[in-house]
Amino acid sequence: MSESTGAALPTESERRLYQRILDQGGRVDFREAVEQDPAGVLRLLELGLLAHDGADQSLTAVNPRTVGDRISADLRAEGTRMLLRAEEMPVLLEDLTHAYDATPRRADRSSVVQHVDRTDRIRERVRQLESEAAEEVLILQPGGVFPGDLQADSLERVRCFLSGGAVLHTVYEPAALLDETTVRWAEAVTGWGGRFRTLSEPFSRMTIFDRRIAVVPASADNSSAAVVEDPAVVSFLVAAFERDWERAERVRWRSADREGESVVPVHEQVGRLLAQGLTQRSIATRLGLSERTVAGHISRLRELHDAETLFQLGWQMRGSYDPAAAG
């Protein structure tokens, strides 16, 4: 079809030749015209813009409208043939399609999993993926935020990301509530639409970008990371994140220098962890406190809530928490 379309368009020199013939009344001597521009005469004859009269050996200009109508009809006919051919193609290749579907294939894992070593290189790769993300970032981050995230350029990147309607969900450990740097970060990002929760059970570090690429630890000390692009693996990791997100607890993120206290008072954090079945020692480890300090908070809570048993205390703490106001 492209060849026919190309053939229907005379070149500039051919157009000038046609115009000269029109200037001479639309009829010229064949021999003289061929001597002056043999290639142009032949081309215009092929296009149908000139007609050769063998009786008097002359060339006559043909109405371009007639030629255009004829070429248009040819193109439409050719287009119809191509459409019919296109509809037949799946049937013509059906046997090969069945053979392809029935053949087991091995995925080239080297193309979907990339290993990155050294913390600085991992951070650089994550930054690159953050800049390329357009719709959603899901983060499991044991501990708290990295100090560098509070820099002005980092905050601006996150603000622009969220202002475009994107999603940012982050899960921290409860100890993050005691870290003022993490609190300031979460407070700022929550104001732009980001969402943060805390999960009182062990979980591994993971970041997922646009449900397309995931970064997970490749070593116990987090000195190596795997960048995963396999759709099946990423889908599995997204499902794992969503399960953790649903189990995680909503909290109010509020900077201490604004409210005069931590985001959630430590004694409330202790009560919530008790309600989730953690022992005094586990709570101390999770919040980075001594067992004696935790015991003191438990004693204070029992007095505040007039609870006779730890179970009763945990139940009352759970009932007094209003998740609707949390992020």
N, C-alpha and C positions, 0 to 999 in steps of 0.2 A: 504493500500500500504506500509506503514511503517513497518507493521508486516512482510510482505513478504520480504522486504529488509533486515530486521533483521534476518529472518530465513535463508537467503542465505549466511550469514557470520559465518563460524565456529570459535569457540573460540581458544585461543592459545593452550590449552590442547588438543582440538580436532585436531588441525593442527599437533601437535606433534605425536598423535596417528596415524594419517594418514601417516605421514612421516615414523614412525616405521614399518608400514605395507609395505610401499614401499621398505624400507631397507631389508625386508625379501622376496623380490621378488614380492611384490604386492598381495600375497595370504597367508592367515594364517588360523589356525584352529579356527572355530567359538567359541567353548566352551572356549578355552584358552583365546581368546581375551575378551570374556564377563567376565570371572573371573578377568582379570586384570583391565578392565575399562568398566563396563556395561553401564554407562551413556554415555560415549563417543562413544561406538559402536552404541548404539541406535540412537544417534544424527546424526552420519555420515550416518547411514542407511536412516534416514528421509531426509537428504539432498541429498541422491543419490550418495554420494561419495564412498560408499561401497555397494556391492551387495552380497546377501546371496544365496549360492548354497545349496539347501536342499538335493541334492543327496549325496554329500560327506561332508556336514556340514562345509563348508569353507566360508571365507569372501574374496572377491576380490576387489581390488581398481579399481574405475571407473575414466576414464579420466576427470579431472576437467573442461576441455574445453567443453565437452559434457554437463556436469552439468550446467556450466555457460550459455551456449546457451539456455538450457531449461528454466532456471530461468529468463533470459532476456526476452524470449518470453512471459513467464507468467506475468512479470512486465509490459511489453508493453500492453498486453491484459487488465490487470487490470487498467492501466492508461487510456486506451481508454474508458473503462466502467465509470471511474470517470469523464472524460471530458463530456461524454454524460449525466451523472447524473447532472453535474454542469449546463449544458445548460437547463436542464429540471426544475431546481430548481425555477427560477422566476415564471414559469407557475404554478408549484405546490403550490406556496405561494401567488398566485395572489389574491385569495379571502381575505386573511388576510391583504394584502397590501391595497386593496380598503377599508377595514374596518378601518385600521389605518388612512388613509388619510381623511376619512369622519368624524373622531372623533375630536371634538374641544378639544384643550389642553390649559392649563394655564401654563404660564412660571413661574418658581420659581424665583421670583425677588431677593430673598435673595442671589442667586448664581451669579447674574450679576451686582448688585449694592452694593458697599461697602462704608460705611460712615466713614470718618476719621476726628477726632476732634483735635484741637490745631494746631497752625501754625507749630511748630517744627515737629510734626508727619506728617503733610501734606507734608512738604518739604522733609522729609525722604522718604515718599512713592513716591513722584515725582522723586526723585533721583534714586530710585530703578527701576522705569519704564523707566527712561532715559537710565540706564545701560542695560536694556533688549531690547530697541528699536534697530531695525536693518535696517530699510528702510526709515522712514519718521517721522518727528515730526512737528506738526502744532501748533502754539501758538498765542493766542490772549492775549496780556499783557497790560492792561491799566496802564498808568504810565510809568515806565522804568524797566531796568534790576535790579535784586537783586545784591547788592554789592558783595555778596559771589561768584557770577558767574565769577568775574574777577580774582579769585584765580587761581594759576597755574594749579592745578589739574582739575578744571572745564574747563579751556580753552583747556587743553590737551584732555579731554574726547570728547569735541565738535570737535576738530581737527581730532581726530581718526575716529569719527562717519562720518564726511563729507568726509574724505579721502577715505572711502570705497564706495563712490558713493551715500551715503544717502542724503536725502532732509531735509532742515530745513527752514521753512517759519515762520516769526514772524511779527505780527502787533502791533505797539505801537500807543499811542496818539501823536499828534504833539508836545506836551510839552516835549516829550523824546528827541527832537532835541536840547533842551536847557540844558540837563543833560549830563555833560561831562563823567560821568561813563558809561551811556548808549551808548554814542557816541563811546567811546573807545571799548566797547564790540562789537557793531555792525560793527565798522571798522575792527576789527580783524577777526570776524567770516565771514564777507563778503569776505575777502581775501581768505578764505578757501572754499567758495562756498555757504555760507548761504545767505538768502535773507530777507530783512527787508523792511516794508512799514509803513506808518502812515495813520490812519483813523480819519477824522475830524467829527466823530459822535459817540454817546455813544455806547459802546459795553462791554460785560461782559468777565471776565477772563475765559480762557479755554485752555487746552492742550490736543492734540490727538496724540497717539503713534501708528504708523504703521496702522492707520485706523482700529484699533482693540480695543483700550482702550482709554477712554476719562476721564479727570479730570475736574470737573466743581464745582463752589461754591455751597455749600449747606446752606449758611446763608448769610445775607446781609453784615456782617462785615468780610466775608471770613475766619472766624475762624473754619469753618467746610467745608469739601469738599466731593463730591461724586465721587467715582471711578466707571465708567460705562463700562460694557463689553457687554451689550445687542447689538447685531449686528444692529438691526433696529434703535436703538437710536444713536449709534455711526455713522451710515451712515447719519442720519439726521444732526448730529452736523458737520460732514465733509462738507456736502452741505452748511451749514450755514457759516462755515469758508471760503469756496471757494467764496461765494457771497461777504463776507466782504473783502477778499483778492483782488477781482477784483475791488471793489470800492475804495480800499486804494490807496494812492499816493506813487509813487516811489520817493526816495530821494537819494542824495549822502551822504554817511556817511564818514565824515572826521574830524579827531580830531583837536581841536583848537590849540594844541601845535605844530601841524605839519603845519597848514595852516595859523595860526594867526587869525582865525575866527571860528565861530561855523559852524556846518555842513551846514546849510542853514541860511543865515542871517535872523534875526528876522523880518525885514521889508518885506522880501519875504514871510515868513510864514504868516504874516498878510495879504498880498495881496492874497495869495492862499486861505486862509479861507474866505476872502471877495468874491472871485470868486465862492466859493461854497455856498454862500448865508447866511453866518453867520453874525450876528449883531456885532456891536462894543463890546457890553457887553459880548456876547458869546465868542468872540475871546479872550477877556481879561481873562475870566474864563478858557478857554481851554489852553492858553499859560502861565497862572499863572502870568499875568501882570496886572497893573492898567489900568483903562479905559483911563486915561490921557496919559499914555505911548503909548497905542494903537492908540489913536488919533494923537499923534505926528508922529508915524510911517506912518499912513495913509496920513498925510499932506506931509511928505517927499516923499512918493510914487507918489502922484499926481503931485508933481513938477518934479520928475524924468521921469515920463511917459507922462507928459503934458496931464493929464486926467482931464476932466471937471466934470465928475460924478463918483460916486463909482462904478456903473455898468461898465462904460468904463474902469476904472482902473482894475477891476477884470478880464475883458475880455482880456486886454492887458497882464496882468500878466500870465494868462493861456496860451496865445499864445506864450509868451517868454520862457516858460518852455519846455525843451527838455527831454521827458521821456526816450528816447533811451539810454541815458547815465547813467540812474539810475538803481538801483538793483532791 
